[in-house]
Every structure is written in C-alpha cells, then in structure tokens.
Amino acid sequence: MRVRLIFVPPGGGQSDYRLEFELPAIPQAGDYIYVTRDDEEGAECFIVRRTLWELSHRKAVTEDDDAGKASTIWVECEFARGRAMSDGHKQACDGYEAKGYTVQLQDPSAF
C-alpha cells in the first residue's frame, strides 16, 4: 500500500519534506524508521508520531455493502538520532538542537 511519510522537527511542526513508499503495513506511533539513500552512507532516523487517514466515500448515506476507500495515508515522522546516521542527518539533528529542540534518541537496545 502507498504511504506518504511526512518528516517534521522534534516535537512536531511544519514538515521539512515528505516521501512516498510502498509498504506492507502502516507504521504505528513509536515505530522507528530508517531511510537510506543510494548516494549517501548511513541512514536518516525517525520516530513515528501519528498517522492521518484520509478517507473518501461516494455517498453521504450508504448501504452495508457500500465501502469507501483510503485515499491517502499520511505518517508523521519526527527527526531522531539513531544508529548509523548519515552525515546529513546528524547535521540536521545538530541544527535542531542548536535551535532549542530536544532530539530523541532511538533506544539502541531495541536491536
């Protein structure tokens, strides 16, 4: 299923950027996400904050067999420090901390 990940500052706020992925399931609050890129060593590390489901239905009143659909699934992901961070991600976390944000650390014992 197609999922749009929105990447926000620590604690939430205006999104920095977003990426779409085909995923086998919807990430849940508290999940750790690592995004790797072909042109960079290491990963961008995030913690899932919440999920927003955009649903559509063709009728205001429906019969039992009329089903709507999920039109867009948004997953809000907060910048975090984690194992094997890319240099760019580390710089982004350092920048947030310099602005007074508290960047969470993914629990290294989870792996």
Long-range contacts (C-beta under 8 A, 24 or more apart in sequence): 1-25, 1-26, 1-70, 1-73, 2-73, 3-27, 3-73, 3-74, 3-75, 4-72, 4-73, 4-74, 4-75, 5-33, 5-35, 5-46, 5-75, 5-77, 6-74, 6-75, 6-76, 6-77, 7-44, 7-46, 7-77, 7-78, 7-79, 8-49, 8-76, 8-77, 8-78, 8-79, 9-78, 9-79, 9-96, 9-101, 10-78, 10-79, 10-80, 10-96, 10-101, 10-102, 10-103, 10-104, 11-78, 11-101, 11-102, 12-49, 12-76, 12-78, 15-76, 16-79, 16-92, 26-51, 26-73, 26-75, 27-51, 27-75, 27-77, 32-80, 32-82, 32-106, 32-110, 33-77, 34-82, 34-84, 37-86, 40-86, 40-87, 40-88, 41-86, 41-87, 42-84, 42-85, 42-86, 42-87, 42-89, 43-82, 43-84, 43-85, 43-86, 43-89, 44-85, 44-86, 44-88, 44-89, 45-79, 45-80, 45-81, 45-82, 45-83, 45-85, 45-89, 45-106, 46-77, 46-78, 46-79, 46-80, 47-77, 47-78, 47-80, 47-104, 47-106, 48-75, 48-76, 48-77, 48-78, 49-76, 49-77, 49-78, 50-75, 50-76, 51-75, 51-76, 52-76, 78-104, 79-103, 80-104, 80-105, 80-106, 81-105, 81-106, 82-106, 83-108, 83-111
